[in-house]
């Protein structure tokens, strides 16, 4: 099997990703401020720079009046801003000349409008702001919707989604890589049961309309075995919650006798799922291998790269799997009418890009579109919509990337906005 997998890896690296289909591309000509890199885009789309901010940009939301809100934080010495920026293009020239910060004492990630409130996810709370009519920043402190999430140093961002029944689904990431007895230690075995599954590593449901809820007291665990669902979204058309999970790291580093460096560079898969009540998505006991098309037993729990996870445990299978370490950070189902019809039935996925694919070049750093069929499932093919964020053809360190795309949101006229962490940039995407 190891020999077969090695051949599959070689084939995979040479021809690219078998599920990706070719799509006509163009380079933005009106992105005059983008001297470092040329953003390649679908030939039916156009990109312009909407804003440049001094900070590490996260997720976004658009208000009823068209104001674009973007979460900003400080990370790895980049930027000095924190909180939320309100961005407004008052003169309709495609650029946000008004850039107003608020909540500058809260480091957070997720933003979402619901029933007139702007919801914001910090590391340990979910807040909501009231934006007075005729204004674009709040005049009062936020209300607390949910508090009491564990304090942790890894995967602490609280992404969330709200469905049509006012249910609030919150991702509580895991504080470790694989729940080893000794964190990231070569050969250390995994804990059974993993104690992090009790209050983390899953998705919890709350009410979006009630204040002062508590994670332990009021939360209902809907899903377990989710390492970190940064991309989490309700699709109104199918009335389902979709998410993409960040896969585990360091197969070769922790178990060099079982996995080659090349295998570890592209495994395990980044998985897309539909959220199911009481679903178990496999972490830390398993990982998904898109090369073999199977869920595998993790090496910390007796796996060796060849042992398929016991189906009796009922671990969920992904509806589509992407190459490892691309880091899916956002997903969006298009609802507007501006973009061409091919973007009207499926999902945009933003990949933040890898940091640990050595000895292969880093990859991801792109926005793709996944077409869906009439049953609300991927049809098997996907294509790249935005690319070129790396700024170089071959990237070996993420610190050398010009941009790392992070999030996507939709404007009131059907335009899209995409944010970047490293550069603090927001792009506006429209139809040609």
N, C-alpha and C positions, 0 to 999 in steps of 0.2 A: 504493500500500500504506500509506503514512504516513497518508493521509486515512482509510482503512478502520480502521487501528489506533486513530486518535484517536477515531473514532466508537465503536469497541468499548470503549475506556476510559471514555468518557462513559456508555455503557450499563451497563458494569460498576459504575461508581461509584454510579449511580442505583439500580439494582435489587439490588445486593449480589452475593454470590458465587453463581453459578448452580448449583454443586454442593452448596450448603448447603440443608438442608430445615428447615422450621419445626418447632419442638418446644416443647411446653408448659413454661413457666418459673414459678418461684416465688422469693420472697426469704426467706432464712433469718431466722426470728424468734427463735431461741435463741442467736444470735451477739451476746451482750450487750456484748462488749468491742469490737465492730467499729463504732465510732462514725464513722469516716471514710468508709466505703463499705459498701454493702449488696451482698453476694455473691449474685448471681442463680444459680440452679441448676435443673437438671431437676426437674420437679415430683414425680418419684418418689424424689428424693434429699433428704438433709438435711445441712447443714454446721455444724460448730462449730469454735471455735478450740482447737486441741490444745496449742499452745505459742507463746510469743513470745520470741525470742532476740535478743541484741545482736550481729548479724552479718549477713553476706551469704550467705544460704542457697543451697545447691546441691542435689545429688542425695541420695537417701535409700535405706535398706534396713531391713527388719524382721527381727529375730532370731527364733530358734525359741521364745523365751520371751515374744515380743510386744514387746520393747524396740524402739523406733524410733530408728534412727541417721540423723543428718543431717550432711552435710559443711557446714562453715562457713568462710568466708574474709573477709578485709577487702578492700574495694574502694571506690574513689572516696570515701574518708573515712567510709564507713558501717560502724558497728560496731567492736568492739575484739576480737572473738573470732576464733579460727582453729583448724582441726583438725576434730574430730568431736564431736558431742554425742550422748549416750545419753539418750533421753527415755522416762520410764516413768510410766504412770498406775496407781499402786498401789491407789487407792481406787475405781477404775472409775467416776469421775465425768465422763470424757470429756476431762480436762485432764491434762497431764503435770506433776505437782508435783515430780518428780525430773528434774533437768537437769544431767548430769554430763559435763564436757568431758575429752577426752584427745587425744593426738597434736597438741598445740597448737602444735607447731613445723612442721607440714606443711600447706601450703596445697593443697587438692585439691578434687575434684568428685565423681567416681563412687564409689558404694558398692554392694557386691553380696555376698550370702552364697553360698558354694559349698563343699560337703563339710565344713561345720563351721567354715570360716574366713570372716572378714570381709575382703573385698578392697577396696582403696582406691586410687584413681588420683590421684597428685599431678601436677605439671606435667612431671616428667621420669622418674618411676618408677611402677610398679605394686607395691603392698605387699599383705601379708595379715597380719591379726591373729588370734591365738588368744584367744577369750573363754572363760575357765575356766567349767566347769559351776557353776551357782548364782551366778555373777557376771554383771555386764553391761558391765564395762569390762575391757580386757586388763591383765594384770599384768606383761607383758614387752614389750620393743620389737618392732616389726613385722619380719617377714622380707621380703626383696626378691624379688619374682617376676620382674620385668623392669626393667632400668635402661638408661641410655644413650640415651634419647630426646633429640632436639635441644633446646637451650635457645632459646626464642623468646619474643618479647614479645606476639605476637598468636595467638589461637586455640591457646593452649598447654594447655588442659584435656584430660586424657586420659580420655575416656569409653571404656567397654568392655562386652563381653557375653561370656558363657560358655555354650557349647552343651552338648548331652547327651553328647557325646564328649570333654568336658573340654578343648575348644579355647577359647583366650582370644583374642578379637578386639579389637584396640585401635585407636581412632581417633587418627590423628596429623594434626592440622589444619595448614592452610597458614599461613605467617607473613605473607602479603600478601593483597591484594584480588584482583589479576588478573595477577600475575607480570610487571608492567611493568618495563622497564629502569630507569625513574625512578618510584619508589613514589608512587602517587596524584598523578601529575603530568599535567595536561591534555594530551591528545594523544600521550602517550608510548606506544610500541608494546610488545607483549608479547614476551617472550623465547622463542625456538624453538631447541631444546626448552626447556621450563621446568625449570631446575635444581632447583626445590623438589619436583618429583615423585619425586626419587630417594629421599629419606628422609622426606618429609612428603606431605601432600595425598592421603592414602589410608588404607587399613585393613590392618593387619598381624596375622598369626596366630602365636600362641605356644602352649605348653602351660600349662594352668592349674595343673598339679600340680608343675612343676619350678621350683626356686629359682635365683636368680642368672643368669637369662637376660639376653642383651644384644640391643638392638634390631638392630644391624647384623649381629651374628654369628648370632643364632638366629631372627630374625623372617622370616616369609614374607609378602611383599606379596600380599594377596588381591585388593585393589581399588586402582585409581588414579583420579585426577581427582575426588577428593572434597574439597571446600573445607573443610568442618568438620562432621562427623557427631556433633553433640552428642546427638542422640536415636538410640540404638543398643540393640537388644533382640533376644534369642532368643525365638522363639515355639515353645513345646513342642508345641503341637497340629500345626503344620505342619513342625516341625524345620527352620526357616529363620531366618536373621538378617535383620531389617528395620532400616532406618535412614532418617532424614530429614536432608537436607543444607542447611546455611545457604547461600543464594545470594549472589552477588557484589553489590557496592554501586556507586553513583556513576556510572551510565550518563550522566546529563545533566551532572554536574559534570566528568567527564573528556572527554566527547564531546558538547558542547552543540549542535553542528551536526547531529547524528544523532538525538538523543533529546530530547524535551521534558521539562520537569520533572515533568509529570503521568505520562508514561510511566515515567520513572525511579522514581516513587513506588510503583508497583505491579509493577515488573519488576526482576529476573526472578523466576520461581516459586520457592517452597520445595518441594522434591521429596521424595517418599517412594519408596524403592527396596527391592527384595530383593537381598541381597548375593549376587553370583555370582562364582565363581572366575575370576580374571583379568578382571574387569569394569572397563570404563573409563567413568566417569560424567561426563566432559566438561570438568571444570575444567582449565586456565583458558581453553581454546580455544573453549568454547561456553557457552551458558546456555539454560535452558528457558523458553519463552514460553507460558503457559497461555492467553493470549488467542488466539494463533494455533494453539495445539495442536502446536507444533513446537520442535525443538531448533535454536537459531540460532547462527550464527557470531558470536563475540564481536568487538566493535569493535577491540580491541587486535590482532586477527589478521585484519583485513580486512572484518569485518561492518559492516552499517549499519542493522540492525533489520529488514531484509527478506530477508537471505541465509540460507537454511537450511543447517545444517551438513552436510557431505558424509557421506552414509550409509555410504560405504565404510569409514569409520573405526570403525563399529560401536559408537558411543556408546550407552549404556543409556538407555532411555526410562523415565520415572517411572511407577509404578503409579497414582499420583494426584498432582496438583499443587495447591498452595495459593497464595494471593496473596503477593507479594513482601514481604520484610523483616519477616515475622511472627516469625521466629527460633524454629524448633522446637527445644526443649531436652530433651524427654524423650518416650518412647513406652512404653506398657505394655499387655500383653495380659492381660485379666482372667481369673483362674482360680478365684475363689471362688464361693460360692453365695448371698451376702447380697444382691447387687444384682439388679435385675430382669433377665429373660431377654434383653432387647434389648442388654445390655452384655456378653453372654457369647460373642459371635463377632465379634471386631473389635479395634480398638486405640484406646486413649485417647492423645491427643497434646496435650502441653503447649506452648503458644506463649508465649515470654517477652515478646513485643511488640517493635514497631519503634522505631527512633530516627531514621530517615532517610527519612521519607515526605513531607517538605515538597515542595510547598505543601499537600498533603492532611494531614488529622489523622493522628496516630499510630494504629496499629491492631495487632491481635493481642490480647495480654493476655487469653488465654482458654484453657480446656481443651475440646477437642472429642472426639467419638467418631466413628470411621470404621467402619461395619459392613462385614464381609467376606462374600464368597460361599463356596460349598462348595470352591472351589479356592484359598482363602487369598489372595484378591485383593479390593481395595475394590470395593463394588458400585456405585460412582458417586455415592453420596449420603453426606453427613456432617452432623452437627448439633452445636451448641454445648451443652456440659454445664455448665460453670461460666463465669460472666462477671461483669462489674462490678468487676474488679480495679483498673481505672484510677481509679475514684473520681469521675470526671467524665464527662459525655456526650461532650465533644469534647476531645481531648488533643493538644496541639501539641509538648510536650516530655516525654520519658520521665522526666525528673527530677521532674515534677509528678504522676506516677502514685502512687496510694496503695500499690499492690502490683504486683509483676511476677512472675507465676507461673513457676516454674522446673522443678520435678520432680514426679513422681508415683510412689507405690509402694503395694503392697497389704499389708494386715495379715493376721494369721493367721485372723481370723474373717470375712474377705472385705471388710472396710472399706478405704477408700482414704485416703491422706494426700497432700496437695499443699503444696509449699513456695513461699516467695516471697523474692526477693533484697532488694528495697528495704526491706521492712518487717520482715524476719526472722521471718515468721509461718509456722506450720504449721497447716493445716486438716485436720480429720477428716471424711470423707464416708461417710455410712451410708445405708441404705435407709429410706424412711418407713415 
